[in-house]
Amino acid sequence: MHVTGHTTSGSDADPHPGQQKAASIRDVAQAAGVSYQTVSRVINGHPNVREETRRRVQAAIETLGFRRNATAFALASGVTRSVTVLTTNTVLHGYAATLQGLEEASRAAGYPLGVRVVTPEDDLDRTIAAAADTGGGLVVIGFDRVGAAALDRVPAHVPCAAVVEAPPPGRTPDRPAVWADDREAARAATAHLLALGHDTVHYVAIPASTGTRRSAGPRAEGWRQALEAAGVVPPAPSGKGWDAQAGYEAGKKLARNQDVTAILCGNDDLALGVLRALHHAGRRVPEDVSVIGFDDAPHSAFITPSLTTVRMDFQGLGRAAFGLLRTQLDTEQQAPAPVPAEPALILRESSGPRQSSGPRDT
């Protein structure tokens, strides 16, 4: 039985005069001269349909204006085509771009997508249960402590995929997940600054998803590994947040230290604040201090000086996470999840060789 969204009484009278009845899958089948099962296979992209038949069905769908009823499809197939994203932020570049990738992939596959923002004050179990009750599956963006905690509490029977920080070497998340190797990217960015002649590199950190003192997150670990490999004792990292204000506060302290000539920032928003603090302190970039950001947010190429940064394919991570979830929701769709691009160091104006020592302004 096909559900079209309204019912009729025993009377032949049209309960909605002037409205054209929506085409059903059987109407499409009759127009194309095929079975309704064949129409279903075409709609769902099954490969075992002749190309000529596929074109005929698609032409009938377009002519009749057929739109698949999502509720009816779920009842008939057992596949609930919906996705709920759990995230703590929708504004910061990494989160927003990941959401964009998720939305693009889910829309292309015909899955409605909803977003539920979780906060430290939420009852995570209740929030997750409410999200799971909508049917379909969950995608958790676990870049921070609350997101990582939410992922840990998703029940095993709920279809779930995640976008997470790079896990420690040799370990993988318990649930299907994707991540970028930002540990290696931070190591390469730090090594680049050392190769430019800087004695050391200071780090303005983002909060780690683990929330522990021993592990400051993969970006901090990559920075530390590069310094130690060069025989440099890592200075204490600074930074207490994600945004430009946190970067500005950390930058003011670093700017007062005339020995600071190179700074790696945990994201581009922090770098924006650091650049402003250095400007207020009369420290030139890159002549006096080189600055490298992380993520390649859209503004990074257009500030002055333009920001050297690590480009992260967050949209690709979102698309890949949706691919992992889709294989759990629809066992007939077994195409491999798309592979995100690797992080890449983008060289711009904010980094350069260490200048020769000389009198410094106070």
N, C-alpha and C positions, 0 to 999 in steps of 0.2 A: 504494500500500500504506500502510495506517495503522498506525503504531507505537503500541502501548498501554502499553509499559513492561515487558512480559514476553512470553516465547515459550511455545508449547505443543509437546509431543511429538506423535508420530503417534497416541498413544492418545487415546481420547475421554474418559479420566478427567480430572477437574478437578484440576490440580496444587495448587490452593489451596482445599481443601474449606472450606465455610463463608463464603468470600469471594465477593461478587458481582462479576462481570466488569464493568469500567468501560465505560460507554456510549461508542460511537464516533460519529464524525461521520455515518456512514451510518445508524446507529441513529436519530439525530436526524432525518435526512432522511426515513427511512421513517415515523417517527411524525408528522412534519409534512406528509407527502405532497408533498415537493419533492425536487429533486436535491441531491446533496451539495455541488455548486458553489454553489447558492443558500444553503445553510447557511453555507458559507465566506464568502460576501459579507455575510451578516448579522453574523457574528462580527467581521468586519473593518470594519464600519460603512460599507460601500459605499452610495452614495446610490441606485443604480439597482435598488432592491428595493421592491415595493409594500408599503405600510404594513400591510395585512391579512396579507400573507405574512410580513413581519417579526415581527408579533405572534405568529403561529402557530409560527414557528421558535423564538422566545424562550420560548414556553410549553412546547414540547417539550424545550428545553434545561433548563429549570427542573424539569420533571417527571422527566426521566431523570438529572438531576444530572450533566450532561455537563461535563467540564473539558478544555479544549484541551491537548494534549500539546505543550509548547513545542519539544521536539526534533523531533517529527514535522512541526510547522508550518514550522520552519526548513528541513528537508530538502525539503519540498514546495514552498515558496514562494521559497526563496533569501533570505528575510529572517531574520536572526538577531536575535531580540528580547531583547537584553541591553545594558546600559549600565554602564560602569565610570567612576567619578569619581576623578580624580587631584586631591588637595588636600593642603596642608601642615598643615591644622588642622581639627578638628571641634568645637572648644569655643567659640572666640570667636564673638560674635553674628553677624557678617557671614557667616562660613563656615557656621555651623550653620543659619542661616535659609536660605541659598542651597541647602544640602543638603536642607532640608525641602521647598523648592519643587521641586527635582529629583525627590525621592522621590514626592511627591504626583502630579506629572505623569506620571512613568514608571509608577507603579502604576495610574493611571487608564487608561493606554494598554496595559497588559498587558506591560510590559517589566521584567524583573528588573533590579535596580540593585545594584551593588557599589561599595564605597569602598576605595580604596588610598591610604594616607597616605604622602607622599614627604617625605624629609628632606634636608638639605644633604649628608649623608654618602652618600646613595644613588647608585648608578650609574644615572643617569637613562635612558640608552638601554636598559639591561637591564630596568629597572622598567617602562618604557613598552612594551617588547616583550612582557613577561609579561602586562601588562594587555590589550594588543591581541590576544594569543593566545586570550583567552577568547571572542573573536568579538564581534559587535555593534559598538559604537562607544565613543568616549571623550568625556567632558566634563572639561575642565580648569578648575579655579578658580585663576585667575592673579592674585590680589590682591597677591602678594608676589614677591620675587626668584626663589625656587625654583620657584614655580608658573609664573611667566612663562618661566623657562628650560625647564621641562617642556613647555610649549605650543610653544615654538620647535623642540623636538626630536621632536615627533610626526611620523612619516613621512607624506608627502603622500597615500599610498594608504589610510591609516586614516581612516574616518569620524570626525570630531571637531568639537566646538563648545566654546566657552569663555565664561566670565564673567571679565571683566578690569576693570582700572582704566580710566577714561576716557582714550583715546589723545590725543596732541597734536592740536590743530586741523589739519584737512586730511589726517590720516593715519588709516588703518584697519588692523586686524590682518590678517595673511595668511590666517587661518582664520575661518570663521563665528563671530561673537562678539557678546555683548551687554554693555552697560555702562550705568551711570547717570552723569548729568552732575554728578558731585560737585565738579568744578572751579567750575561756576556756583553750586552750592549753597554752597560755602565762600566764594565772593565775596559772595553775598547775606548770609550770616551775619555776615561781617566788616563789610559796609556797614551792617547793622542796628546793630551795636555802635557804630560811628562816629556814626550818626544819634542814638544815645542820649547823645552828648556826650563819649565817651571820646576822648582825644587819639590813642591808638594801640591796637592789639590785638596781644597776644603770642600765639604759636602753639606748641603742644606737638604735635609731629609724629608720625605713624606712619611706619614705614619704607616707602620707595617701592619699587614692583615693579621699577623700572629700576635701582635701586642706584647711581645716579650723583649726583655733587654738583651738577651743573648742573640736574638735574630732581629735585626733592624730592617729586614726585607731584602729581596734579591738585588735591588739597585744598590743599596748600601753595601751588600756583600761583594758585589762586583767591583765597586769603588775600592773597598778595602783590599781585595785580592790583588788589584793592579799595583797599589802602593807597596804592599808587602813584597810582591814579586820584584819590585825595583829597589828593595832595601830601604824603603821609606816608612817611618813609623806614622800610621794614620793619625791625623789630628782628630779631636773630638768632633763628631758631627753636630750640626745645629739645626734648628727648625722645629716647629711644634704645630704644624698644620699643613693644609693643602693649598691655600689661596695666596694672592699677592700680598695681602697684609702680613701673613706669616713670613713670607719671603723678605718683606721690607724690614721687619723687626730683626730677623737673622742677619740681613745685609748690613744694617747699621752697626752691629757689633763687629762683623768681619771688616767693614770699611775702616774702622779705627785702628786695625792692625796693619801696619805698613808692610809687613812681611807677607801678607796675603796677596798672591798674584794670580791665582787660578781657583775658580769655584765651579763645582758641578752641582746642579739643582735637581731635586727629585721629580719636578715637573716644570712646565713652562710658566705656570702661574707664579710659582715661587721665584723663578728666574726674573719675571717681570718686576716683582717687588725688590729683588736684589739689585737689578739694574738701576731702579729709582734711588735706592739707598746709596749706591756708589756715586751716582750723579750728585746727590745732595752733599756728599762728603768730598766732592772735588776729585774723585778717583776716575780716571778716564778708562773707557772700555773700547778696544782691548789693550790700549797702550800700557796702562797700569795694571789692569786686572782682566783676565779672560774669563768669560762666563759661558757655560754650556747648560742648556735646559734638557727637557725630556718630554717626549710625546709628539712634538711638531704640531701644536695647536695652530689653528688658522691665523692667529695674530702674530705668530713668531717671525714670519717672513717680512712683516710690515712695520715693526717697531724700529726705533733708531737707537743703537745699531741693530740691524737684523740679527736674529738669535740663532747661533749654532745650537743644534738640538739633535736628539735621537728620534727618528721617525718611527712611530708605532702604528701598525695596521689594526686599529681597534675595530673598524668596520668589518675587516676580514675575520677578526675573532668572533664578532657577533654572528656573522653568517655561518662560521664553522660550528659554533655552539648550537645554532638552530638545526644544522645538519645532524648533529649528534642526537638531539632530542627527537627529530623526525623519525630516525630509524627505530626509536623506541615506541613511537605512537603509531607508525604505519609500517608493518613488517614487510609490505610489498614494495616499499621504497628503500632499496638497499644501496643507492648510489653513495660513494664515499663522501664524507664531509669536505667542503672546500678547504684548502690549506692557506692560512694567512701568510702574507709576506713577512720575511724576517726583518727585525729592527735594523735601521741603517743610520749612520751618523751623517747628518746634513750640515755641511760646512758653510757658515755665513760670516757676518762681520764681527761678531762678538768674541771671537777667539783668535789668538795670534801668538807669535813667539814672545817669550819673556824679553822685555827690554833690558839693556845693559844697566847695571846699578849706577846710581847717581843720586844727587840731592833730591829728596822727596818733599813734596808740598806737605804742609801741616794743616 
